[in-house]
Amino acid sequence: MARADEVTLLSRSFDEMVAYLREMANVANSIAQGDISKTMTPRSEHDTLGLAFYQMSEYLREVAAIGTAIADGDLRQEFQPKSADDVLGTAFHKMKSLRQAISQILTRSDRFGLPLII
């Protein structure tokens, strides 16, 4: 391979890497603004950063779906923290007793025909 071809190949590879990192930065900025609808697809099974980014995005969508269901009144939602360091997951898990108390109040008020004013 001629030296010019090697430089061209290296330059293209570098441009592709920069474009991929820019794409990741754009998705990260969207997530930082609360938009978790955008996704990043890892380039390969060896794309460690892409795989981690994908897993993080999936985790945030899972937590958001549970939070949305709870906000819509489905207090039966359960969430198990992913690890001992999972602050968000632990907070959702600890809300279980609060959700149970609210559910009991709703059930009892309905049983006795009491109006519930929120």
GROMACS elastic network, one bead per residue, 0.5 to 0.9 nm:
[ bonds ]
;  ai    aj funct       b0    kb
    1     4     6  0.83423   500
    1     5     6  0.64086   500
    1     6     6  0.68388   500
    2     5     6  0.52696   500
    2     6     6  0.64773   500
    2     7     6  0.88909   500
    3     6     6  0.50636   500
    3     7     6  0.63036   500
    3     8     6  0.86225   500
    4     7     6  0.51548   500
    4     8     6  0.61317   500
    4     9     6  0.85791   500
    5     8     6  0.50204   500
    5     9     6  0.60530   500
    5    10     6  0.84836   500
    6     9     6  0.50956   500
    6    10     6  0.60611   500
    6    11     6  0.84587   500
    7    10     6  0.50378   500
    7    11     6  0.59657   500
    7    12     6  0.85681   500
    8    11     6  0.50235   500
    8    12     6  0.61716   500
    8    13     6  0.85852   500
    9    12     6  0.51766   500
    9    13     6  0.61711   500
    9    14     6  0.85771   500
   10    13     6  0.51046   500
   10    14     6  0.61211   500
   10    15     6  0.86150   500
   11    14     6  0.51013   500
   11    15     6  0.61724   500
   11    16     6  0.86666   500
   12    15     6  0.50350   500
   12    16     6  0.61540   500
   12    17     6  0.85762   500
   13    16     6  0.51364   500
   13    17     6  0.61907   500
   13    18     6  0.86599   500
   14    17     6  0.50770   500
   14    18     6  0.61861   500
   14    19     6  0.86061   500
   15    18     6  0.51345   500
   15    19     6  0.61328   500
   15    20     6  0.86145   500
   16    19     6  0.50814   500
   16    20     6  0.61499   500
   16    21     6  0.86374   500
   17    20     6  0.51087   500
   17    21     6  0.62053   500
   17    22     6  0.85987   500
   18    21     6  0.51135   500
   18    22     6  0.61193   500
   18    23     6  0.85890   500
   19    22     6  0.50634   500
   19    23     6  0.61862   500
   19    24     6  0.86621   500
   20    23     6  0.50519   500
   20    24     6  0.62460   500
   20    25     6  0.86202   500
   21    25     6  0.60914   500
   21    26     6  0.86064   500
   22    26     6  0.61624   500
   22    27     6  0.86721   500
   23    26     6  0.51242   500
   23    27     6  0.63624   500
   23    28     6  0.86093   500
   23    40     6  0.81186   500
   24    27     6  0.51637   500
   24    28     6  0.60607   500
   24    29     6  0.85653   500
   24    40     6  0.69149   500
   24    50     6  0.82347   500
   24    53     6  0.82391   500
   25    29     6  0.60645   500
   25    30     6  0.85809   500
   26    29     6  0.51091   500
   26    30     6  0.63001   500
   26    31     6  0.87251   500
   27    30     6  0.50238   500
   27    31     6  0.62410   500
   27    32     6  0.86102   500
   27    35     6  0.86986   500
   27    36     6  0.84123   500
   27    38     6  0.61848   500
   27    39     6  0.70467   500
   27    40     6  0.73553   500
   28    31     6  0.50334   500
   28    32     6  0.61255   500
   28    33     6  0.86789   500
   28    53     6  0.87681   500
   29    33     6  0.63642   500
   29    34     6  0.88193   500
   29    35     6  0.86605   500
   30    33     6  0.50988   500
   30    34     6  0.64607   500
   30    35     6  0.51422   500
   30    36     6  0.69504   500
   30    37     6  0.85469   500
   30    38     6  0.75051   500
   31    36     6  0.51958   500
   31    37     6  0.82320   500
   31    38     6  0.79457   500
   31    57     6  0.82534   500
   32    35     6  0.73358   500
   32    36     6  0.86631   500
   33    36     6  0.86015   500
   35    38     6  0.71550   500
   36    39     6  0.77599   500
   36    57     6  0.69554   500
   36    58     6  0.88870   500
   36    60     6  0.71982   500
   36    61     6  0.64809   500
   36    64     6  0.86513   500
   37    57     6  0.87883   500
   37    61     6  0.79843   500
   38    57     6  0.84607   500
   39    53     6  0.88712   500
   39    54     6  0.70717   500
   39    57     6  0.70731   500
   39    58     6  0.86675   500
   40    50     6  0.70003   500
   40    51     6  0.86987   500
   40    53     6  0.71305   500
   40    54     6  0.59273   500
   40    57     6  0.82711   500
   41    44     6  0.86422   500
   41    50     6  0.67342   500
   41    51     6  0.77807   500
   41    53     6  0.87052   500
   41    54     6  0.66742   500
   42    45     6  0.72429   500
   42    46     6  0.85237   500
   42    47     6  0.59061   500
   42    48     6  0.81127   500
   42    49     6  0.79091   500
   42    51     6  0.54824   500
   42    52     6  0.87656   500
   42    53     6  0.82168   500
   42    54     6  0.70798   500
   43    46     6  0.79260   500
   43    47     6  0.59381   500
   43    50     6  0.69326   500
   43    51     6  0.85872   500
   44    47     6  0.52245   500
   44    48     6  0.86150   500
   44    50     6  0.82722   500
   44    51     6  0.84503   500
   45    48     6  0.75465   500
   45    50     6  0.89517   500
   45    51     6  0.75783   500
   46    49     6  0.88246   500
   46    50     6  0.87504   500
   46    51     6  0.82518   500
   47    50     6  0.52245   500
   47    51     6  0.60259   500
   47    52     6  0.85687   500
   48    51     6  0.51819   500
   48    52     6  0.61427   500
   48    53     6  0.85133   500
   49    52     6  0.51879   500
   49    53     6  0.60525   500
   49    54     6  0.85320   500
   50    53     6  0.50350   500
   50    54     6  0.60472   500
   50    55     6  0.86046   500
   51    54     6  0.50378   500
   51    55     6  0.61659   500
   51    56     6  0.85692   500
   52    55     6  0.51239   500
   52    56     6  0.61177   500
   52    57     6  0.86043   500
   53    56     6  0.51133   500
   53    57     6  0.61950   500
   53    58     6  0.86545   500
   54    57     6  0.51558   500
   54    58     6  0.62033   500
   54    59     6  0.86236   500
   55    58     6  0.51012   500
   55    59     6  0.61236   500
   55    60     6  0.86671   500
   56    59     6  0.51007   500
   56    60     6  0.62758   500
   56    61     6  0.87011   500
   57    60     6  0.51552   500
   57    61     6  0.62283   500
   57    62     6  0.86277   500
   58    61     6  0.50978   500
   58    62     6  0.61520   500
   58    63     6  0.87009   500
   59    62     6  0.50650   500
   59    63     6  0.62602   500
   59    64     6  0.85470   500
   60    63     6  0.51500   500
   60    64     6  0.60158   500
   60    65     6  0.85262   500
   61    65     6  0.60397   500
   61    66     6  0.86452   500
   62    65     6  0.51781   500
   62    66     6  0.63865   500
   62    67     6  0.86598   500
   63    66     6  0.52139   500
   63    67     6  0.61154   500
   63    68     6  0.85424   500
   63    79     6  0.80152   500
   63    88     6  0.82430   500
   63    89     6  0.75715   500
   63    92     6  0.83777   500
   64    68     6  0.59670   500
   64    69     6  0.85073   500
   65    68     6  0.50863   500
   65    69     6  0.61608   500
   65    70     6  0.86460   500
   66    69     6  0.50906   500
   66    70     6  0.62204   500
   66    71     6  0.85703   500
   66    74     6  0.89421   500
   66    77     6  0.63734   500
   66    78     6  0.77967   500
   66    79     6  0.77342   500
   66    92     6  0.88878   500
   67    70     6  0.51326   500
   67    71     6  0.60949   500
   67    72     6  0.85605   500
   67    77     6  0.85260   500
   67    92     6  0.82921   500
   68    72     6  0.60998   500
   68    73     6  0.87305   500
   68    74     6  0.87965   500
   69    72     6  0.50020   500
   69    73     6  0.64730   500
   69    74     6  0.53701   500
   69    75     6  0.76594   500
   69    76     6  0.89608   500
   69    77     6  0.73245   500
   70    73     6  0.51148   500
   70    75     6  0.52691   500
   70    76     6  0.78085   500
   70    77     6  0.67238   500
   70    99     6  0.85660   500
   71    74     6  0.72591   500
   71    75     6  0.83431   500
   72    75     6  0.86002   500
   73    76     6  0.88360   500
   74    77     6  0.65288   500
   75    78     6  0.85575   500
   75    96     6  0.85024   500
   75    99     6  0.56110   500
   75   100     6  0.74105   500
   75   102     6  0.81475   500
   75   103     6  0.68020   500
   76    96     6  0.86772   500
   76    99     6  0.77012   500
   76   100     6  0.82148   500
   76   103     6  0.86651   500
   77    96     6  0.84213   500
   77    99     6  0.88229   500
   78    92     6  0.81008   500
   78    93     6  0.69973   500
   78    96     6  0.74339   500
   79    89     6  0.67069   500
   79    90     6  0.83096   500
   79    92     6  0.64105   500
   79    93     6  0.55281   500
   79    96     6  0.87779   500
   80    83     6  0.86967   500
   80    89     6  0.64010   500
   80    90     6  0.73759   500
   80    92     6  0.81480   500
   80    93     6  0.61732   500
   81    84     6  0.71884   500
   81    85     6  0.83448   500
   81    86     6  0.56760   500
   81    87     6  0.79301   500
   81    88     6  0.77412   500
   81    90     6  0.53246   500
   81    91     6  0.86071   500
   81    92     6  0.81655   500
   81    93     6  0.69752   500
   82    85     6  0.79724   500
   82    86     6  0.59299   500
   82    89     6  0.68520   500
   82    90     6  0.85821   500
   83    86     6  0.52196   500
   83    87     6  0.87925   500
   83    89     6  0.84219   500
   83    90     6  0.87137   500
   84    87     6  0.80062   500
   84    90     6  0.80736   500
   85    88     6  0.89874   500
   85    89     6  0.89268   500
   85    90     6  0.83413   500
   86    89     6  0.53145   500
   86    90     6  0.59144   500
   86    91     6  0.85534   500
   87    90     6  0.51552   500
   87    91     6  0.61967   500
   87    92     6  0.87813   500
   88    91     6  0.51464   500
   88    92     6  0.63861   500
   88    93     6  0.86354   500
   89    92     6  0.51638   500
   89    93     6  0.60986   500
   89    94     6  0.86163   500
   90    94     6  0.60655   500
   90    95     6  0.86401   500
   91    94     6  0.51486   500
   91    95     6  0.64049   500
   92    95     6  0.51938   500
   92    96     6  0.72066   500
   93    96     6  0.56844   500
   93    97     6  0.87173   500
   94    97     6  0.67136   500
   94    98     6  0.79554   500
   95    98     6  0.51255   500
   95    99     6  0.61379   500
   95   100     6  0.85971   500
   96    99     6  0.50685   500
   96   100     6  0.61240   500
   96   101     6  0.86300   500
   97   100     6  0.50083   500
   97   101     6  0.61662   500
   97   102     6  0.86439   500
   98   101     6  0.51245   500
   98   102     6  0.62436   500
   98   103     6  0.85400   500
   99   102     6  0.51673   500
   99   103     6  0.60606   500
   99   104     6  0.86276   500
  100   103     6  0.50013   500
  100   104     6  0.61586   500
  100   105     6  0.86525   500
  101   104     6  0.51344   500
  101   105     6  0.62692   500
  101   106     6  0.86839   500
  102   105     6  0.50941   500
  102   106     6  0.62004   500
  102   107     6  0.85959   500
  103   106     6  0.51267   500
  103   107     6  0.61279   500
  103   108     6  0.86211   500
  104   107     6  0.50363   500
  104   108     6  0.60563   500
  104   109     6  0.84471   500
  105   108     6  0.52253   500
  105   109     6  0.60121   500
  105   110     6  0.84492   500
  106   109     6  0.52307   500
  106   110     6  0.60881   500
  106   111     6  0.85317   500
  106   116     6  0.76377   500
  107   110     6  0.51815   500
  107   111     6  0.60666   500
  107   112     6  0.87461   500
  108   112     6  0.62327   500
  108   113     6  0.83629   500
  108   114     6  0.82537   500
  109   112     6  0.53470   500
  109   113     6  0.59044   500
  109   115     6  0.67565   500
  109   116     6  0.67537   500
  110   114     6  0.60993   500
  110   115     6  0.76465   500
  110   116     6  0.83846   500
  111   114     6  0.77218   500
  112   115     6  0.89820   500
